[in-house]
Amino acid sequence: MSDTDQSASFVLQTAGFDARFPNQNQTKHCYQNYIDYYKCIAAKGEDFPPCKQFFRAFNSLCPNSWIGQFDEQRENGTFPSSLEP
């Protein structure tokens, strides 16, 4: 398999620029995309394509330990923000 064949089958992507978060610190961008994803799937379902953009963004921006902590807080009902659509 040549190098061009491999690059065509695997595409790296990260969250694009969001004008709401212009600074280098992306903590709020991470958190907001996490919230937006769960609000989106609550309103439209997991298979709704625009929801997947929020998922990719928070998975790209947030450290795995934060995502685990956010998930645990959601499961325990102690997540600090509303996830209702």
C-alpha positions in Angstrom: 0.0 0.0 0.0 1.5 3.4 -1.0 1.6 6.5 1.2 -1.2 8.1 -0.8 -3.5 5.2 -0.3 -3.0 5.3 3.5 -3.6 9.1 3.7 -6.8 8.7 1.7 -8.2 6.2 4.2 -7.4 8.1 7.4 -8.2 11.7 7.8 -7.2 13.7 10.9 -9.6 16.4 12.0 -9.8 18.8 14.9 -12.3 21.4 16.0 -12.4 24.4 13.7 -12.2 28.0 14.8 -15.2 29.2 16.8 -15.4 33.0 17.1 -17.1 32.7 20.5 -13.8 31.4 21.9 -11.0 33.5 20.3 -8.4 33.1 23.0 -5.9 30.3 23.2 -7.5 28.8 26.3 -10.1 26.3 24.9 -11.6 25.2 28.2 -14.9 27.0 27.6 -15.0 25.8 24.0 -14.5 22.2 25.3 -17.2 22.5 27.9 -19.7 24.3 25.6 -19.4 21.6 22.9 -19.9 18.9 25.5 -23.1 20.6 26.6 -24.3 21.3 23.0 -23.7 17.6 22.1 -25.9 16.3 24.9 -28.6 19.0 24.3 -28.6 18.1 20.6 -29.0 14.3 21.1 -31.7 15.0 23.6 -33.6 17.1 21.0 -32.8 15.2 17.8 -31.3 11.8 18.6 -27.8 10.4 18.3 -28.1 9.8 14.6 -28.7 13.4 13.7 -25.5 14.4 11.7 -25.0 18.0 13.1 -24.8 16.5 16.6 -21.7 14.6 15.6 -19.8 17.8 15.0 -20.2 18.7 18.7 -19.1 15.2 19.6 -15.9 15.5 17.4 -15.2 19.0 18.8 -15.4 18.1 22.5 -13.5 14.9 21.9 -10.7 16.9 20.2 -10.6 19.7 22.7 -11.3 18.1 26.1 -8.8 16.0 28.0 -10.1 12.4 28.4 -10.1 12.8 32.2 -12.5 15.8 31.9 -14.8 13.8 29.6 -14.8 11.0 32.1 -15.6 13.4 35.0 -18.4 15.1 33.0 -19.9 11.7 32.1 -19.7 10.6 35.8 -21.4 13.9 36.9 -24.2 13.4 34.3 -24.8 9.8 35.5 -24.9 11.0 39.1 -27.2 13.9 38.3 -24.6 16.4 39.6 -23.6 17.9 36.3 -23.5 21.7 36.8 -25.3 22.7 33.7 -28.7 21.8 32.3 -28.6 19.4 29.3 -32.3 19.9 28.4 -32.8 21.1 24.9 
